[in-house]
């Protein structure tokens, strides 16, 4: 069987010798290529081309514009420019499909334009859901935030850039609806993404298949109870406001003002949250929040195991890998009950769920858990059991192979 993947990120780099990064996609690819199938991978790049690495053919797609097109596009709407650009890319994808001749097309995510190919080809196509743009679009700005804030707190230039992001999200969300309507097969892993699929593509078939974790976490030692010293909180977020930096600041301020807890809150994934600090009138340094920037998977696994609690503050999410990784290591988890997070956490059993945007509840649960070592151990044990079953590589590959076989009628 020949399978062609369309995915974000250049997996040929992840598979190159000497590369020290990587992610769960690399883990999935390294396992799937051991099966009795041939895999090709398509991703966007800076130039068109193809190369073979360890028996896998990697295609890089780029659709550069000439000077005339770039000037003309300045006077057109983003929606018009985006539609024309997508059409050019789809033609490139069709040429690759004709060259590779796959039995199955597997598209990873609806965020990019890859999924548009589903309605253009006869080859069975399945889309593996990641983040979902349409529901996430409603949370681009957290409660109490507005576009007006960008003008008064960051200046016109910053506000214009943010406005461009919002317009881009609007176009991409519209395109995502088109992708859902044009595809008949989807893979997901939470009740939330199943529900969204039932609304946006009611006649489609939904398959359940979990995802692998990064190898550094699979091979890491497990978390052990910390009985002495400072309470160490840890979060992994990204720059978008809906990832919850504002909730971190407000919760940390409450902990510092209302408790005698000796704590530090290490936040990975961002190096600056200047706008959020201005809007909340809270400086990270003043409330024991340390912005650590990015870290390698190995370093992040070590930091998680040295922490007391993992806190996930997002305002919307599907199945955040950071929560899954923390659970797999056995780190006690407190997370906001948004999107698909409740499919990962059984409240009170293998983690704790709190209302989104509720700094008081989050601060209270952090204090309670930090003072309850037996509960920490219970949550840790249960989280390891749940995450180990959910992210079992053999089961995931077996499930994915069964999906491929169903698509081709085997």
C-alpha positions, 0 to 999 in steps of 0.5 A: 500500500502506498500512502501520501502524507500532507503535513505541516513542517519539513519532516525531511529535516526531522529525519535527517541525521544529526538533527536534534529537534523533532516531535510526535510526527517524527515518532509516528513516521518512524513507526509507520514506515516499519509497516508493509507500506510505502510512505511519501510526505508533502510539505510546504517549503522555500522551493519545489523539489523532492528527495528520498531519505531512508526509503521515504520520498519527501516533496517540498512545494513552493508557489512563488509569485512574480513582481507583478502579482505581488503588486497587484495583490496589494490592492485585492482582499486577503480572501481573493489573494488567498483563494488564488494562492490555494488554487495554485498550490492545489495544482501542485499537489495534484501533480505530486499525487499523479507522480506518487500514485498513492492508494491513500492520502492522509492530510494532517490538520485543517489549518493549511490548504492541503485538505482542499485536495480531498474534493479534487481527487478520486483517491481515498483521502482522510484528514487527521484533525489537529486544532480546529480553526472555526471554534478557536476563532471565537477565543482569539481574544480572551475575555476582557480583551479587545482589538481597541486595547492593541491601539492604546497599549501597543501602538498602531503598528502592533494593532495593524499586525494583529488585525491582519492576523484576525483577517487571516484567521477569518479566511482560514476558517472559511477555508476550513469549512470548505475542507470539511464539506469536501472530505468524507473521512476524518480522524480525531481523538476527543469528544470535542473534535468528533462533535465539531466534525458532526456539525461541519461534515455531518455525512462524513465517517469519523475514526478514533485514533490517538497520537504518539508522543515525542520519544524523549518523553516516552523514554524519560524517567517518571515523576517522583513526589517532591516533599520539601522545598519550593512549590514548582509550577510549570506550564507550556504555552505558545504566543497566541493570547488564547493560550492563557498567559493572562490566566497565569498572571492573574492566578500567580498574583492571587497565590502571592497575595492570598497565600504564604506558598513559596512558589515559582511558575516556570512558563515554557514556549514564550519569552515575552508576554509584554502586551498581556503584562500591560493589559493585566497590569501585572509583571511576570517577575513580580508574581514569581512567573519565569518566562523560559522561552523554548526548550528541547524535548529532553530539557522539558521532560526533565523540568516537568519531572522536577515540578510539583504541578503542571498547569494548563491555562488555555482558553480553547484546545483540542488535545494539547500534547503538553497535557498528554506529555505531563500525564505520561510522565506522571506529573499531577495536572490541573487544566482548564476544562475547554475543548477536548481536554475533558477527553484526556482528564477524568476530573479528580482521577488522573487530573483536575479540571477547572473553569476557564478564565477562573483565576480564583478556582485555579489558584485554589486548586493549585494551593490544595494540590500543593498541600496534598502529597497523597493526592499528588501520588494518586493523580500521578499513578492514574495519569500514567496508566491512562496516558500509557494506554492512550499513547501506546505506539503499537495500538496507534499504528494498528488502529491507523493501519486498520483505517487505511485498509478500510479506506481502500476496501481491504 
